[in-house]
Amino acid sequence: MTAATGRVNEKGHLMISGDLDFETVPFLWEQSLSFFSTSDDVHIDLGHITFSNSAGVALLIEWMKYAKALRKNIYFHHISSQQNSIIEAVGIDALVKTLS
């Protein structure tokens, strides 16, 4: 397991790296909250994720809900094929793909 981390890249996007699973997602959720308060539009780069299970997809959904509550637009960049498979399996692909 590789610990999940988030850092702001040169484009001002929150870049997520490491594994998104049931152990790492709660920490990453807490870490990401301050990013939402400092950005008008929220851009999250998922291109450096090495593994994701359903907990990772649940995190995307929570980020979408949080952005909506803050009245901010959210955009996901570089969603992996592993995440896309889970997203399609749970039937939220149309919703997530409009945000990529």
Secondary structure in CASP SS format (residue, H / E / C, confidence):
PFRMAT SS
TARGET T0000
AUTHOR 0000-0000-0000
METHOD secondary structure of the structure
MODEL  1
M C 1.00
T C 1.00
A C 1.00
A C 1.00
T E 1.00
G E 1.00
R E 1.00
V E 1.00
N C 1.00
E C 1.00
K C 1.00
G C 1.00
H C 1.00
L E 1.00
M E 1.00
I E 1.00
S E 1.00
G E 1.00
D E 1.00
L E 1.00
D C 1.00
F C 1.00
E C 1.00
T C 1.00
V H 1.00
P H 1.00
F H 1.00
L H 1.00
W H 1.00
E H 1.00
Q H 1.00
S H 1.00
L H 1.00
S H 1.00
F H 1.00
F H 1.00
S H 1.00
T H 1.00
S C 1.00
D C 1.00
D C 1.00
V E 1.00
H E 1.00
I E 1.00
D E 1.00
L E 1.00
G E 1.00
H E 1.00
I E 1.00
T E 1.00
F E 1.00
S E 1.00
N C 1.00
S H 1.00
A H 1.00
G H 1.00
V H 1.00
A H 1.00
L H 1.00
L H 1.00
I H 1.00
E H 1.00
W H 1.00
M H 1.00
K H 1.00
Y H 1.00
A H 1.00
K H 1.00
A H 1.00
L C 1.00
R C 1.00
K C 1.00
N C 1.00
I E 1.00
Y E 1.00
F E 1.00
H E 1.00
H C 1.00
I C 1.00
S C 1.00
S H 1.00
Q H 1.00
Q H 1.00
N H 1.00
S H 1.00
I H 1.00
I H 1.00
E H 1.00
A H 1.00
V C 1.00
G C 1.00
I C 1.00
D H 1.00
A H 1.00
L H 1.00
V H 1.00
K H 1.00
T C 1.00
L C 1.00
S C 1.00
END
